[in-house]
Amino acid sequence: MNTIFFHEDFYKLIEFLPKENYFEISHYNKNNSNFSKQNTFGFIEMDIIPPPTFKLIDRKIPIAALEKILNQHSIFFSDNINSGYGNTSYDMDNIIGYGYEYFTIFVSYESEIVSDIWIWDSKINEGTGENFVKTISLIIDTFDLLLIDWRKLLIIYSDSYDIIKKYLNIFTWASIK
């Protein structure tokens, strides 16, 4: 796969963060029940999500350790990532993408250390989605992370296959079997 594009409005809207942020994120979610408002043409109001107290980069996860997990079940890989809005598009440095059924897992890094992990639509819906769920579960378990869906103000704090599958089936367009 050559280039993967993600719309800049969806940057880190479903992201992984250290579990130590659980109560801070829960408090934010409780006080921000109207995270974003949309109309036919996109978002008309958006909140700015404050940076987490415990940052992923502070975990010092080597990119190679995460790539071992991502390589197990991915359908495609690209280190040519673009983003943009409307008719503009620009290259993203130090970001890679691993594609699965339904979603791509994006990883940004600094000096071979993971700084961010997030997921977004890959527009590939062939397959059962089982490998994607397994991969999310492994990431949560191996690195002791939460999966945060800022669109729905949800926190997935379990590596349970069934809980992740239920979340994806109810709150995303995926149809995981």
Backbone as a printed PyTorch tensor [residue, N CA C, xyz], in Angstrom:
tensor([[[  0.8560,  -1.1780,   0.0000],
         [  0.0000,   0.0000,   0.0000],
         [  0.8920,   1.2270,   0.0000]],

        [[  0.5850,   2.1930,  -0.8260],
         [  1.4310,   3.3750,  -0.9590],
         [  1.1570,   4.4110,   0.1230]],

        [[  0.1190,   5.2060,  -0.0410],
         [ -0.1620,   6.3160,   0.8580],
         [ -1.4530,   6.0680,   1.6160]],

        [[ -1.4310,   6.4130,   2.8990],
         [ -2.6460,   6.3740,   3.7120],
         [ -2.9760,   7.8120,   4.0850]],

        [[ -4.2220,   8.1920,   3.8640],
         [ -4.6830,   9.5370,   4.1900],
         [ -5.6470,   9.4520,   5.3640]],

        [[ -5.5250,  10.3730,   6.3070],
         [ -6.5710,  10.5440,   7.3120],
         [ -6.9340,  12.0250,   7.3820]],

        [[ -8.2170,  12.2950,   7.5240],
         [ -8.7190,  13.6570,   7.6030],
         [ -8.2740,  14.2550,   8.9360]],

        [[ -7.7520,  15.4630,   8.9040],
         [ -7.1880,  16.0510,  10.1220],
         [ -8.2170,  16.2360,  11.2350]],

        [[ -9.5050,  16.3030,  10.9100],
         [-10.5310,  16.4070,  11.9590],
         [-10.6010,  15.1510,  12.8210]],

        [[-10.0830,  14.0470,  12.3160],
         [-10.2200,  12.7840,  13.0290],
         [ -8.9210,  12.3150,  13.6770]],

        [[ -7.9510,  13.2080,  13.7360],
         [ -6.6650,  12.9080,  14.3580],
         [ -6.8600,  12.6110,  15.8420]],

        [[ -6.5330,  11.4140,  16.2620],
         [ -6.5700,  10.9410,  17.6470],
         [ -7.9520,  11.0250,  18.3010]],

        [[ -9.0300,  10.9130,  17.5100],
         [-10.3590,  10.8770,  18.1150],
         [-10.6520,   9.5380,  18.7710]],

        [[ -9.9310,   8.4980,  18.3480],
         [ -9.9800,   7.2050,  19.0440],
         [ -8.5230,   6.8470,  19.3010]],

        [[ -8.0800,   7.0330,  20.5440],
         [ -6.6570,   6.8990,  20.8340],
         [ -6.3910,   6.0310,  22.0550]],

        [[ -5.1610,   5.5860,  22.1400],
         [ -4.6850,   4.8260,  23.2830],
         [ -3.9090,   5.7650,  24.2040]],

        [[ -4.1820,   5.6760,  25.5060],
         [ -3.4690,   6.4600,  26.5130],
         [ -3.1570,   5.5730,  27.7150]],

        [[ -2.1510,   5.9320,  28.5120],
         [ -1.8420,   5.1520,  29.7120],
         [ -3.0380,   5.0800,  30.6670]],

        [[ -3.1890,   3.9350,  31.3270],
         [ -4.3220,   3.7250,  32.2410],
         [ -4.3400,   4.7030,  33.4100]],

        [[ -3.1960,   5.2860,  33.7300],
         [ -3.1440,   6.2480,  34.8330],
         [ -4.0270,   7.4680,  34.5840]],

        [[ -4.4550,   7.6710,  33.3630],
         [ -5.3270,   8.7970,  33.0120],
         [ -6.8050,   8.5100,  33.2340]],

        [[ -7.1470,   7.3150,  33.6740],
         [ -8.5490,   6.9000,  33.7430],
         [ -9.4450,   7.9130,  34.4700]],

        [[ -9.0780,   8.2970,  35.6960],
         [ -9.9560,   9.1670,  36.4800],
         [-10.0160,  10.5780,  35.9000]],

        [[ -8.9060,  11.0590,  35.3910],
         [ -8.8860,  12.3780,  34.7530],
         [ -9.8040,  12.4040,  33.5280]],

        [[ -9.7280,  11.3610,  32.7050],
         [-10.5760,  11.2880,  31.5090],
         [-12.0340,  11.1110,  31.9090]],

        [[-12.2940,  10.2890,  32.9170],
         [-13.6730,  10.1020,  33.3970],
         [-14.2620,  11.4270,  33.8680]],

        [[-13.4700,  12.1960,  34.5910],
         [-13.9310,  13.5100,  35.0660],
         [-14.2020,  14.4420,  33.8860]],

        [[-13.3070,  14.4410,  32.9080],
         [-13.5100,  15.2620,  31.7050],
         [-14.8030,  14.8480,  31.0020]],

        [[-14.9810,  13.5580,  30.8180],
         [-16.1710,  13.0550,  30.1210],
         [-17.4490,  13.4320,  30.8500]],

        [[-17.4350,  13.3500,  32.1650],
         [-18.6210,  13.6820,  32.9640],
         [-19.0080,  15.1520,  32.7860]],

        [[-18.0160,  16.0190,  32.6390],
         [-18.2640,  17.4530,  32.5490],
         [-18.3810,  17.9680,  31.1180]],

        [[-18.2570,  17.1030,  30.1320],
         [-18.2930,  17.5240,  28.7290],
         [-19.1760,  16.5970,  27.9150]],

        [[-20.4370,  16.4870,  28.3110],
         [-21.3260,  15.5300,  27.6550],
         [-21.6510,  15.9000,  26.2140]],

        [[-21.4420,  17.1440,  25.8140],
         [-21.6730,  17.5530,  24.4240],
         [-20.3400,  17.8380,  23.7630]],

        [[-19.5360,  16.8020,  23.5930],
         [-18.1840,  16.9550,  23.0630],
         [-18.1550,  17.6790,  21.7340]],

        [[-18.9800,  17.2590,  20.8020],
         [-18.9860,  17.9240,  19.4970],
         [-20.3990,  17.9230,  18.9310]],

        [[-20.6890,  18.9410,  18.1720],
         [-21.9730,  19.0350,  17.4890],
         [-21.6960,  19.0110,  16.0020]],

        [[-22.5220,  18.2720,  15.2690],
         [-22.3160,  18.1360,  13.8380],
         [-23.5450,  18.6100,  13.0760]],

        [[-23.3040,  18.9780,  11.8380],
         [-24.3940,  19.1570,  10.9020],
         [-24.0210,  18.3740,   9.6430]],

        [[-24.7450,  18.5490,   8.5860],
         [-24.5190,  17.7830,   7.3650],
         [-23.1120,  17.9690,   6.8040]],

        [[-22.5370,  19.1310,   7.0120],
         [-21.2520,  19.4560,   6.4010],
         [-20.0600,  19.1940,   7.3160]],

        [[-20.2660,  18.7340,   8.5200],
         [-19.1490,  18.4560,   9.4250],
         [-19.4170,  19.0120,  10.8080]],

        [[-18.3500,  19.2120,  11.5410],
         [-18.4430,  19.6930,  12.9080],
         [-18.6780,  21.2000,  12.9130]],

        [[-19.6290,  21.6560,  13.7340],
         [-19.8750,  23.0920,  13.8610],
         [-19.3410,  23.6220,  15.1900]],

        [[-19.1490,  22.7520,  16.1590],
         [-18.5370,  23.1090,  17.4360],
         [-17.6840,  21.9260,  17.8800]],

        [[-16.5380,  22.2270,  18.4370],
         [-15.6980,  21.1510,  18.9600],
         [-15.0070,  21.6260,  20.2240]],

        [[-14.8340,  20.7200,  21.1610],
         [-14.0330,  20.9900,  22.3440],
         [-12.5780,  20.6820,  22.0180]],

        [[-11.6930,  21.3720,  22.6800],
         [-10.2750,  21.0610,  22.6040],
         [ -9.9820,  20.1350,  23.7780]],

        [[ -9.5020,  18.9550,  23.4840],
         [ -9.2080,  17.9780,  24.5280],
         [ -7.8900,  18.3640,  25.1890]],

        [[ -7.9040,  18.5390,  26.5040],
         [ -6.6530,  18.8980,  27.1680],
         [ -5.6550,  17.7340,  27.1010]],

        [[ -4.3630,  18.0530,  27.0410],
         [ -3.3700,  16.9680,  27.0030],
         [ -3.4450,  16.1420,  28.2870]],

        [[ -3.2270,  14.8380,  28.1750],
         [ -3.3100,  13.9860,  29.3640],
         [ -2.1470,  14.2470,  30.3230]],

        [[ -2.3850,  14.0170,  31.5790],
         [ -1.3170,  14.1410,  32.5710],
         [ -0.2340,  13.1160,  32.3040]],

        [[ -0.6360,  11.8800,  32.0310],
         [  0.3110,  10.8020,  31.7540],
         [  0.3470,  10.5800,  30.2470]],

        [[  1.4380,  10.9620,  29.6400],
         [  1.5780,  10.8710,  28.1940],
         [  2.1300,   9.5070,  27.7830]],

        [[  1.7170,   9.0650,  26.6180],
         [  2.1690,   7.7760,  26.1010],
         [  3.6820,   7.7520,  25.9060]],

        [[  4.2590,   8.8420,  25.4590],
         [  5.6980,   8.8760,  25.2180],
         [  6.4960,   8.6470,  26.5000]],

        [[  5.9130,   9.0100,  27.6440],
         [  6.5990,   8.8000,  28.9240],
         [  6.7400,   7.3230,  29.2760]],

        [[  5.9530,   6.4670,  28.6310],
         [  6.0750,   5.0170,  28.8340],
         [  7.3440,   4.4500,  28.1900]],

        [[  7.9260,   5.2120,  27.2670],
         [  9.1630,   4.8060,  26.5740],
         [  9.0060,   3.4570,  25.8710]],

        [[  7.8780,   3.2960,  25.1770],
         [  7.6220,   2.0660,  24.4210],
         [  8.4410,   2.1140,  23.1360]],

        [[  9.3610,   1.1800,  22.9550],
         [ 10.1250,   1.1630,  21.7050],
         [  9.1960,   0.8470,  20.5300]],

        [[  9.3780,   1.5750,  19.4410],
         [  8.5420,   1.3430,  18.2590],
         [  8.6410,  -0.1120,  17.8260]],

        [[  9.8030,  -0.7260,  17.9750],
         [  9.9900,  -2.1240,  17.5660],
         [  9.1010,  -3.0680,  18.3800]],

        [[  8.8970,  -2.7790,  19.6680],
         [  8.0450,  -3.6370,  20.5100],
         [  6.5870,  -3.5490,  20.0600]],

        [[  6.1350,  -2.3570,  19.7300],
         [  4.7600,  -2.2010,  19.2470],
         [  4.6050,  -2.8240,  17.8660]],

        [[  5.5940,  -2.6560,  17.0030],
         [  5.5110,  -3.2110,  15.6540],
         [  5.4340,  -4.7380,  15.6600]],

        [[  6.0220,  -5.3800,  16.6560],
         [  5.8910,  -6.8440,  16.7770],
         [  4.4270,  -7.2510,  16.8850]],

        [[  3.6730,  -6.5020,  17.6550],
         [  2.2390,  -6.7720,  17.8190],
         [  1.4840,  -6.4100,  16.5460]],

        [[  1.7580,  -5.2380,  15.9910],
         [  1.0260,  -4.7570,  14.8250],
         [  1.2580,  -5.6390,  13.6020]],

        [[  2.4490,  -6.1830,  13.4640],
         [  2.7840,  -7.0280,  12.3160],
         [  2.0800,  -8.3820,  12.3250]],

        [[  1.6460,  -8.8420,  13.4820],
         [  1.0730, -10.1840,  13.5960],
         [ -0.1500, -10.3950,  12.7090]],

        [[ -1.0150,  -9.3930,  12.6170],
         [ -2.3000,  -9.5890,  11.9460],
         [ -2.6520,  -8.5180,  10.9160]],

        [[ -1.7440,  -7.5920,  10.6420],
         [ -2.1080,  -6.4930,   9.7460],
         [ -2.2260,  -6.9660,   8.2990]],

        [[ -3.0430,  -6.2530,   7.5510],
         [ -3.2620,  -6.5380,   6.1350],
         [ -2.2960,  -5.7270,   5.2820]],

        [[ -1.9690,  -4.5060,   5.7420],
         [ -1.0340,  -3.6680,   5.0040],
         [ -0.2820,  -2.7570,   5.9600]],

        [[  0.8070,  -2.1920,   5.4650],
         [  1.6480,  -1.2560,   6.2040],
         [  2.0150,  -0.1050,   5.2790]],

        [[  2.1160,   1.0930,   5.8460],
         [  2.6290,   2.2240,   5.0840],
         [  3.3560,   3.1810,   6.0180]],

        [[  4.4520,   3.7120,   5.5260],
         [  5.1250,   4.7880,   6.2380],
         [  4.9860,   6.1050,   5.4700]],

        [[  4.0520,   6.1060,   4.5290],
         [  3.7410,   7.2880,   3.7410],
         [  2.3290,   7.7490,   4.1280]],

        [[  2.2630,   8.6160,   5.1260],
         [  0.9900,   9.0350,   5.6960],
         [  0.7550,  10.5010,   5.3410]],

        [[ -0.4590,  10.7960,   4.8720],
         [ -0.8700,  12.1610,   4.5500],
         [ -2.0900,  12.5270,   5.3710]],

        [[ -2.2450,  13.8260,   5.5970],
         [ -3.4380,  14.3320,   6.2470],
         [ -3.8230,  15.6250,   5.5460]],

        [[ -4.9270,  16.1850,   5.9560],
         [ -5.3550,  17.4380,   5.3600],
         [ -6.8230,  17.6890,   5.5990]],

        [[ -7.2950,  18.7140,   4.9020],
         [ -8.6750,  19.1650,   5.0480],
         [ -9.0940,  19.7590,   3.7170]],

        [[-10.2500,  19.3830,   3.2190],
         [-10.7180,  19.9100,   1.9410],
         [ -9.7820,  19.5000,   0.8180]],

        [[ -9.3090,  20.4780,   0.0640],
         [ -8.4240,  20.1960,  -1.0660],
         [ -6.9480,  20.2050,  -0.6970]],

        [[ -6.6230,  20.4380,   0.5760],
         [ -5.2240,  20.4670,   0.9770],
         [ -4.8020,  19.1170,   1.5310]],

        [[ -3.5700,  18.7560,   1.2490],
         [ -3.0110,  17.5040,   1.7500],
         [ -1.5340,  17.7370,   2.0260]],

        [[ -1.0550,  17.1560,   3.1050],
         [  0.3560,  17.3220,   3.4500],
         [  0.8920,  16.0300,   4.0460]],

        [[  2.1960,  15.8240,   3.8980],
         [  2.8720,  14.6410,   4.4200],
         [  3.0130,  14.7420,   5.9290]],

        [[  2.8640,  13.6200,   6.5870],
         [  3.0420,  13.5300,   8.0360],
         [  4.3660,  12.8050,   8.2970]],

        [[  5.2430,  13.4260,   9.0310],
         [  6.5300,  12.8210,   9.3560],
         [  6.4170,  11.9790,  10.6180]],

        [[  7.2290,  10.9370,  10.6880],
         [  7.3230,  10.0800,  11.8680],
         [  5.9950,   9.4530,  12.2720]],

        [[  5.1930,   9.0940,  11.2740],
         [  3.9310,   8.3830,  11.5040],
         [  3.8860,   7.1980,  10.5520]],

        [[  3.4690,   6.0530,  11.0860],
         [  3.2800,   4.8510,  10.2770],
         [  1.8550,   4.3580,  10.4700]],

        [[  1.3940,   3.5390,   9.5460],
         [  0.0440,   3.0020,   9.6320],
         [  0.0140,   1.5150,   9.3240]],

        [[ -0.6990,   0.7700,  10.1460],
         [ -0.9250,  -0.6610,   9.9540],
         [ -2.4140,  -0.8660,   9.7360]],

        [[ -2.7630,  -1.4500,   8.5980],
         [ -4.1640,  -1.6060,   8.2510],
         [ -4.7140,  -2.9680,   8.6340]],

        [[ -5.9750,  -2.9560,   9.0190],
         [ -6.7380,  -4.1460,   9.3990],
         [ -8.1010,  -4.0370,   8.7400]],

        [[ -8.9470,  -5.0270,   8.9840],
         [-10.3220,  -4.9010,   8.5220],
         [-10.9390,  -3.7090,   9.2510]],

        [[-11.5260,  -2.8180,   8.5150],
         [-12.2620,  -1.6680,   9.0080],
         [-11.4050,  -0.4730,   9.4400]],

        [[-10.2420,  -0.6990,  10.0410],
         [ -9.4790,   0.3960,  10.6350],
         [ -7.9920,   0.3040,  10.3330]],

        [[ -7.3450,   1.4630,  10.4540],
         [ -5.8930,   1.5480,  10.4360],
         [ -5.4500,   1.9790,  11.8210]],

        [[ -4.3890,   1.3730,  12.3120],
         [ -3.7690,   1.8200,  13.5550],
         [ -2.5890,   2.6970,  13.1550]],

        [[ -2.6460,   3.9620,  13.5770],
         [ -1.5820,   4.9170,  13.2990],
         [ -0.6810,   5.0350,  14.5160]],

        [[  0.6050,   5.1820,  14.2610],
         [  1.5850,   5.3110,  15.3340],
         [  2.5120,   6.4700,  14.9870]],

        [[  2.6190,   7.4200,  15.8950],
         [  3.6380,   8.4560,  15.7340],
         [  4.7530,   8.1530,  16.7320]],

        [[  5.9370,   8.5850,  16.3680],
         [  7.0990,   8.2490,  17.1950],
         [  8.1410,   9.3620,  17.1260]],

        [[  8.9680,   9.3800,  18.1620],
         [ 10.1000,  10.2990,  18.2490],
         [ 11.3030,   9.4900,  18.7040]],

        [[ 12.3630,   9.5300,  17.9500],
         [ 13.5970,   8.8150,  18.3070],
         [ 13.3340,   7.3490,  18.6440]],

        [[ 12.5250,   6.6970,  17.8050],
         [ 12.2010,   5.2700,  17.9460],
         [ 11.3740,   4.9440,  19.1910]],

        [[ 10.7690,   5.9560,  19.8300],
         [  9.8760,   5.7800,  20.9770],
         [  8.4740,   6.2030,  20.5540]],

        [[  7.4740,   5.3730,  20.8810],
         [  6.0790,   5.6510,  20.5220],
         [  5.5900,   6.8800,  21.2790]],

        [[  5.0200,   7.8450,  20.5350],
         [  4.4650,   9.0340,  21.1830],
         [  2.9380,   9.0500,  21.1480]],

        [[  2.3310,   8.4340,  20.1360],
         [  0.8730,   8.3800,  20.0310],
         [  0.4580,   7.1300,  19.2720]],

        [[ -0.6890,   6.5730,  19.6540],
         [ -1.3170,   5.4750,  18.9180],
         [ -2.7930,   5.8230,  18.8020]],

        [[ -3.3270,   5.7820,  17.5850],
         [ -4.7480,   6.0360,  17.4020],
         [ -5.2590,   5.2090,  16.2320]],

        [[ -6.5670,   5.1010,  16.1540],
         [ -7.1660,   4.3190,  15.0650],
         [ -8.1330,   5.1890,  14.2800]],

        [[ -8.2570,   4.8530,  13.0000],
         [ -9.2760,   5.4770,  12.1710],
         [ -9.5820,   4.5710,  11.0020]],

        [[-10.6190,   4.8790,  10.3210],
         [-11.1700,   4.1450,   9.2040],
         [-10.1010,   3.7840,   8.1660]],

        [[-10.0850,   2.5080,   7.7240],
         [ -9.1770,   2.1180,   6.6440],
         [ -9.9340,   1.8230,   5.3590]],

        [[-11.2430,   1.8700,   5.4240],
         [-12.1140,   1.6200,   4.2660],
         [-11.9330,   0.2160,   3.6760]],

        [[-11.4450,  -0.6950,   4.4900],
         [-11.3430,  -2.0950,   4.0700],
         [-12.2610,  -2.8810,   4.9970]],

        [[-13.2840,  -3.5000,   4.4360],
         [-14.1840,  -4.2530,   5.3080],
         [-14.2260,  -5.7260,   4.9400]],

        [[-13.1930,  -6.1910,   4.2860],
         [-13.1100,  -7.6240,   4.0070],
         [-12.5830,  -8.3220,   5.2470]],

        [[-13.1570,  -9.4450,   5.5640],
         [-12.7130, -10.1950,   6.7330],
         [-13.6790, -10.0470,   7.8860]],

        [[-13.3540, -10.7250,   8.9640],
         [-14.2460, -10.7800,  10.1140],
         [-14.0000,  -9.6660,  11.1180]],

        [[-12.8520,  -9.0330,  11.0660],
         [-12.4850,  -8.0380,  12.0670],
         [-11.8190,  -8.6550,  13.2760]],

        [[-11.7600,  -9.9720,  13.3090],
         [-11.1880, -10.6860,  14.4530],
         [ -9.7380, -10.2790,  14.7170]],

        [[ -8.9430, -10.1280,  13.6730],
         [ -7.5380,  -9.7690,  13.8550],
         [ -7.3720,  -8.3600,  14.4100]],

        [[ -8.2510,  -7.4630,  14.0220],
         [ -8.2100,  -6.1120,  14.5520],
         [ -8.5130,  -6.1160,  16.0480]],

        [[ -9.5360,  -6.8520,  16.4500],
         [ -9.8950,  -6.9410,  17.8690],
         [ -8.7500,  -7.5700,  18.6640]],

        [[ -8.1490,  -8.6300,  18.1340],
         [ -7.0090,  -9.2620,  18.8100],
         [ -5.8660,  -8.2700,  19.0040]],

        [[ -5.6170,  -7.4680,  17.9750],
         [ -4.5190,  -6.5040,  18.0420],
         [ -4.7870,  -5.4310,  19.0820]],

        [[ -6.0030,  -4.9010,  19.1100],
         [ -6.3500,  -3.9040,  20.1280],
         [ -6.1810,  -4.5020,  21.5250]],

        [[ -6.6690,  -5.7140,  21.7090],
         [ -6.5640,  -6.3950,  22.9970],
         [ -5.1040,  -6.5480,  23.4220]],

        [[ -4.2510,  -6.9370,  22.4940],
         [ -2.8190,  -7.0980,  22.7950],
         [ -2.1610,  -5.7660,  23.1520]],

        [[ -2.5260,  -4.7040,  22.4570],
         [ -1.9560,  -3.3860,  22.7610],
         [ -2.3610,  -2.9440,  24.1640]],

        [[ -3.6420,  -3.0730,  24.4950],
         [ -4.1360,  -2.6860,  25.8190],
         [ -3.4380,  -3.4930,  26.9010]],

        [[ -3.3560,  -4.8020,  26.7070],
         [ -2.7740,  -5.6910,  27.7170],
         [ -1.2610,  -5.5090,  27.8420]],

        [[ -0.5600,  -5.5070,  26.7410],
         [  0.9040,  -5.4600,  26.7660],
         [  1.4330,  -4.1590,  27.3500]],

        [[  0.8020,  -3.0460,  27.0120],
         [  1.3390,  -1.7500,  27.4150],
         [  0.4970,  -1.0540,  28.4870]],

        [[ -0.5090,  -1.7460,  29.0260],
         [ -1.3480,  -1.2400,  30.1160],
         [ -1.9980,   0.1020,  29.7380]],

        [[ -2.7630,   0.0560,  28.6320],
         [ -3.3580,   1.2710,  28.0830],
         [ -4.8820,   1.2420,  28.1310]],

        [[ -5.4620,   2.4100,  27.9290],
         [ -6.8940,   2.5890,  27.7300],
         [ -7.1170,   2.8870,  26.2580]],

        [[ -8.2820,   2.5470,  25.7390],
         [ -8.6980,   2.9950,  24.4220],
         [ -9.7940,   4.0330,  24.6600]],

        [[ -9.5560,   5.2630,  24.2080],
         [-10.4820,   6.3670,  24.4430],
         [-11.1540,   6.7390,  23.1310]],

        [[-12.4820,   6.7650,  23.1280],
         [-13.2260,   7.2500,  21.9770],
         [-13.7770,   8.6160,  22.3690]],

        [[-13.0890,   9.6660,  21.9310],
         [-13.4790,  11.0240,  22.3060],
         [-14.7860,  11.4380,  21.6450]],

        [[-15.1680,  10.7960,  20.5400],
         [-16.4280,  11.1380,  19.8670],
         [-17.6110,  10.7630,  20.7220]],

        [[-17.5190,   9.6270,  21.3730],
         [-18.6220,   9.0990,  22.1820],
         [-18.3600,   9.2440,  23.6690]],

        [[-17.1970,   9.8040,  24.0250],
         [-16.7780,   9.9470,  25.4190],
         [-16.8140,   8.5970,  26.1380]],

        [[-16.1590,   7.6270,  25.5110],
         [-16.0950,   6.2700,  26.0550],
         [-14.6640,   5.8970,  26.4050]],

        [[-14.5280,   5.1090,  27.4620],
         [-13.2320,   4.5900,  27.8710],
         [-13.3140,   3.0690,  27.8530]],

        [[-12.4750,   2.4420,  27.0530],
         [-12.3720,   0.9780,  27.0420],
         [-11.1230,   0.6450,  27.8520]],

        [[-11.3090,   0.0790,  29.0240],
         [-10.1780,  -0.1810,  29.9020],
         [ -9.9130,  -1.6720,  30.0810]],

        [[-10.5550,  -2.4740,  29.2850],
         [-10.3990,  -3.9230,  29.3720],
         [ -9.7770,  -4.4460,  28.0890]],

        [[ -8.9770,  -5.4940,  28.2230],
         [ -8.4220,  -6.1440,  27.0360],
         [ -9.3060,  -7.3120,  26.5950]],

        [[-10.5100,  -7.4010,  27.1490],
         [-11.4340,  -8.4820,  26.8140],
         [-11.8650,  -8.3970,  25.3510]],

        [[-11.6890,  -9.4840,  24.6330],
         [-12.0880,  -9.5670,  23.2290],
         [-13.5550,  -9.1870,  23.0740]],

        [[-14.4150,  -9.7330,  23.9390],
         [-15.8620,  -9.4910,  23.8260],
         [-16.2380,  -8.0300,  24.0600]],

        [[-15.5770,  -7.3650,  25.0080],
         [-15.8790,  -5.9570,  25.2820],
         [-15.4330,  -5.0850,  24.1180]],

        [[-14.2400,  -5.3380,  23.5850],
         [-13.7490,  -4.5560,  22.4510],
         [-14.6430,  -4.7800,  21.2330]],

        [[-15.0080,  -6.0180,  20.9900],
         [-15.8930,  -6.3390,  19.8660],
         [-17.2320,  -5.6220,  20.0090]],

        [[-17.8010,  -5.6450,  21.2100],
         [-19.0800,  -4.9810,  21.4580],
         [-18.9570,  -3.4780,  21.2160]],

        [[-17.8940,  -2.8720,  21.7210],
         [-17.6720,  -1.4410,  21.4860],
         [-17.6270,  -1.1420,  19.9870]],

        [[-16.8250,  -1.8850,  19.2450],
         [-16.6840,  -1.6390,  17.8060],
         [-18.0040,  -1.8160,  17.0680]],

        [[-18.7710,  -2.8340,  17.4220],
         [-20.0450,  -3.0880,  16.7410],
         [-21.1130,  -2.0460,  17.0620]],

        [[-21.1060,  -1.5270,  18.2680],
         [-22.1400,  -0.5690,  18.6710],
         [-21.7620,   0.8680,  18.2950]],

        [[-20.5150,   1.2390,  18.4820],
         [-20.1440,   2.6480,  18.3880],
         [-19.3260,   3.0190,  17.1470]],

        [[-19.0240,   2.0500,  16.2970],
         [-18.3490,   2.3650,  15.0380],
         [-19.1450,   1.6950,  13.9240]],

        [[-18.7350,   1.8820,  12.7080],
         [-19.4390,   1.2830,  11.5760],
         [-18.9920,  -0.1520,  11.3120]],

        [[-18.0570,  -0.6600,  12.1220],
         [-17.5470,  -2.0180,  11.9300],
         [-18.6230,  -3.0550,  12.2270]],

        [[-18.4670,  -4.2040,  11.6080],
         [-19.3460,  -5.3310,  11.8440],
         [-18.4630,  -6.5360,  12.1480]],

        [[-18.0280,  -6.6160,  13.3960],
         [-17.1000,  -7.6610,  13.8190],
         [-17.8930,  -8.9080,  14.1670]],

        [[-17.4650, -10.0220,  13.6100],
         [-18.1870, -11.2800,  13.8490],
         [-17.6360, -12.0090,  15.0550]]])
